[in-house]
Structure formats: structure tokens, C-alpha cells
Amino acid sequence: MATPSAVPDVLAPGLDVVFCGINPGFHSDAKAAHFANPRNDFWRLLHAAGFTPRLVDPSEQADVLAYGIGITNAAYRTTRGSSDLRKPDFAGSAARLERLASELRPGAIGFVGKEAYRGPFGGRPQHGLQERRLGETLLFVLPSTSPANAAVPWEERLRWFRALRALTA
């Protein structure tokens, strides 16, 4: 069983979108905040794509609930990088996301990176809207915002964040 990190889920009923990262990194665990590495583009992309009216700091993560946004992770174990995760780290994650969709009824779950989707559901997802749904909840795969994914340019990442925003606005 994976050891939970210090990073709490930021969830509430009826959100427009829940962003699902793959797992907390060391920066996030140390700050008990999602996407806390200063080189991670997540918070800047949220703002640039129009999800938030201002740039939110990771320490203010609970504030995004007021904007219709939640945040969780596919795996809870803190690692240096997602390549350190193993299949058991995702045990129960598909069922947990199904419960989240059923109970909280977000409009969409936006997976921040293909691995965040692949961990719970398998397969080889492409970026964008997925055929699979969890009840009425749409599933959408975004490029990873991790500094380790620097090969995907900012404009490409922003394009996918804007596409998800258009679906959930």
C-alpha cells in the first residue's frame, strides 16, 4: 500500500473540472500543495487558459474551489519522478475516481499528463477528450505540466488547457 503524501485532495461537489495529477513530487509534499515545484507550469496554465481570474499560488490551492476547480492525484505516493511509480501505486485509483465522479459529479476530470490517465485506466491515451466517461463526467487528457516534460512547448500545453476550458465553460 502506498504511503499517503502530505498533499490533500482539493474537492467539493458540483465542480466544473477536477484536475488529476499523477502523484505528488518532493516539492509538493514538502509544501503540502499540488504542483508546488516553481518550474511546474500548472498554475500559470490555469490562469492563461482562463480557468482562474488571477495567478493562484500553490499555497492558495483551496481558493480554486471558488472557481469551480478541484485537484487530486492518481497515485498518492511521493516520488522524485513519475518513473518511480509502480503498478501497486495505482491500486484502487480507478474505483476512487469512479466514486469521485459519482458522488461529486464534476463536469470533467482533466488528467495532467498521459501517465495520470494510464495509471488508473491503462491503454494508450492521446491528448484531448477520451471516449471513456465516468457516468456523466467527461475525461480529458492534458500534456504534463512537469518541468520533466519540457519537450512539449508552452503554446502546445496552453492549447490543450484552452480546449478543456472550452468544454467546461
PLY file of the C-alpha trace (Angstrom):
ply
format ascii 1.0
element vertex 169
property float x
property float y
property float z
element edge 168
property int vertex1
property int vertex2
end_header
0.00 0.00 0.00
1.33 3.43 -0.94
2.15 5.85 1.84
-0.09 8.90 1.54
1.63 12.21 0.94
1.04 15.44 2.81
-0.79 16.85 -0.23
-4.55 16.96 0.43
-7.25 16.49 -2.17
-9.00 19.76 -3.02
-12.53 18.60 -3.81
-16.18 19.61 -3.47
-19.48 18.66 -5.10
-20.52 20.11 -8.45
-17.17 21.40 -9.70
-16.67 22.24 -13.37
-13.42 20.29 -13.53
-11.19 18.21 -11.27
-7.54 18.15 -12.33
-5.86 14.83 -11.64
-2.07 14.82 -11.47
-0.09 11.60 -11.50
1.38 11.88 -7.97
3.00 14.41 -5.64
6.66 15.21 -6.14
9.02 16.16 -3.35
8.34 19.93 -3.71
4.60 19.35 -3.44
4.91 17.02 -0.48
7.19 19.45 1.38
4.70 22.30 0.85
1.55 20.13 1.18
0.40 21.70 -2.09
-0.34 20.43 -5.58
2.08 21.32 -8.40
4.33 23.23 -5.97
7.58 22.94 -7.95
8.22 26.54 -9.06
9.19 25.23 -12.53
5.85 23.40 -12.95
3.59 25.31 -15.35
0.25 24.07 -13.94
-0.82 27.24 -12.11
0.36 29.55 -14.92
-1.54 27.44 -17.48
-4.72 27.50 -15.37
-4.63 31.28 -15.38
-3.56 31.70 -19.03
-6.34 29.33 -20.20
-8.99 31.29 -18.27
-9.76 28.80 -15.50
-8.76 31.36 -12.86
-9.09 35.17 -12.96
-5.67 35.55 -11.33
-2.49 33.54 -10.95
-3.05 31.28 -7.93
-0.07 30.29 -5.79
0.13 26.61 -4.78
-0.21 27.69 -1.14
-3.66 29.08 -2.07
-4.84 25.82 -3.68
-8.11 25.73 -1.71
-9.08 29.02 -3.37
-9.64 27.24 -6.69
-12.82 25.64 -5.33
-14.46 29.07 -5.71
-13.56 28.93 -9.42
-15.21 25.52 -9.89
-11.90 23.65 -9.84
-10.73 20.67 -7.78
-7.42 18.81 -7.65
-6.44 15.24 -6.84
-3.80 12.69 -7.85
-3.95 9.28 -9.50
-1.37 7.94 -7.01
-0.65 9.32 -3.57
2.94 8.13 -3.03
5.51 10.92 -3.20
8.38 10.21 -5.58
11.25 12.08 -7.22
9.59 11.49 -10.59
6.64 9.59 -12.02
9.00 6.94 -13.43
9.48 5.77 -9.81
5.81 4.74 -9.58
4.82 1.08 -9.88
1.54 -0.64 -10.68
0.63 -1.13 -6.98
0.76 2.68 -6.52
-2.39 2.87 -8.66
-4.29 0.08 -6.88
-7.84 1.27 -6.36
-7.33 4.56 -8.21
-9.85 3.80 -11.00
-12.51 2.88 -8.42
-11.69 6.03 -6.39
-12.06 8.24 -9.48
-15.33 6.49 -10.36
-16.61 7.22 -6.82
-15.44 10.82 -7.08
-17.35 11.22 -10.38
-20.46 9.53 -8.99
-20.56 11.38 -5.67
-19.19 14.83 -6.57
-20.38 14.97 -10.21
-17.71 17.22 -11.72
-18.27 18.19 -15.35
-14.86 16.80 -16.32
-11.71 15.25 -14.95
-8.61 16.70 -16.59
-5.67 14.32 -16.34
-2.43 16.31 -16.19
-0.31 14.02 -18.34
-0.96 10.77 -20.16
0.50 8.76 -17.26
-2.05 10.26 -14.85
-4.76 8.65 -17.02
-2.84 5.47 -17.87
-2.11 4.66 -14.20
-5.78 4.15 -13.27
-7.25 3.11 -16.63
-4.44 1.65 -18.76
-4.40 1.96 -22.52
-2.55 4.47 -24.63
-4.49 7.73 -24.36
-3.95 10.64 -26.69
-4.30 14.25 -25.59
-7.85 15.55 -25.58
-11.32 14.22 -24.85
-11.46 10.48 -24.17
-14.20 8.08 -25.25
-14.46 6.73 -21.70
-16.75 8.59 -19.32
-17.32 8.13 -15.63
-21.09 8.46 -15.51
-21.75 11.94 -16.91
-18.19 13.12 -16.19
-16.02 13.76 -19.25
-12.39 12.59 -19.18
-9.77 14.76 -20.85
-6.01 14.18 -21.10
-3.72 17.21 -20.99
0.04 17.35 -21.54
2.04 17.05 -18.35
2.97 20.39 -16.80
6.05 18.93 -15.10
9.45 20.50 -15.76
10.47 17.00 -16.91
8.08 17.45 -19.87
9.90 20.49 -21.23
9.91 18.96 -24.73
6.24 19.99 -25.10
6.25 23.75 -25.75
4.21 26.20 -23.68
1.88 27.04 -26.60
1.06 23.36 -27.12
0.27 22.89 -23.45
-1.83 26.05 -23.42
-3.77 24.89 -26.49
-4.90 21.74 -24.64
-5.74 23.64 -21.44
-7.85 26.05 -23.51
-9.60 23.13 -25.23
-10.56 21.71 -21.83
-11.68 25.16 -20.67
-13.93 25.45 -23.74
-15.57 22.12 -22.80
-16.20 23.13 -19.20
-17.07 26.84 -19.52
0 1
1 2
2 3
3 4
4 5
5 6
6 7
7 8
8 9
9 10
10 11
11 12
12 13
13 14
14 15
15 16
16 17
17 18
18 19
19 20
20 21
21 22
22 23
23 24
24 25
25 26
26 27
27 28
28 29
29 30
30 31
31 32
32 33
33 34
34 35
35 36
36 37
37 38
38 39
39 40
40 41
41 42
42 43
43 44
44 45
45 46
46 47
47 48
48 49
49 50
50 51
51 52
52 53
53 54
54 55
55 56
56 57
57 58
58 59
59 60
60 61
61 62
62 63
63 64
64 65
65 66
66 67
67 68
68 69
69 70
70 71
71 72
72 73
73 74
74 75
75 76
76 77
77 78
78 79
79 80
80 81
81 82
82 83
83 84
84 85
85 86
86 87
87 88
88 89
89 90
90 91
91 92
92 93
93 94
94 95
95 96
96 97
97 98
98 99
99 100
100 101
101 102
102 103
103 104
104 105
105 106
106 107
107 108
108 109
109 110
110 111
111 112
112 113
113 114
114 115
115 116
116 117
117 118
118 119
119 120
120 121
121 122
122 123
123 124
124 125
125 126
126 127
127 128
128 129
129 130
130 131
131 132
132 133
133 134
134 135
135 136
136 137
137 138
138 139
139 140
140 141
141 142
142 143
143 144
144 145
145 146
146 147
147 148
148 149
149 150
150 151
151 152
152 153
153 154
154 155
155 156
156 157
157 158
158 159
159 160
160 161
161 162
162 163
163 164
164 165
165 166
166 167
167 168
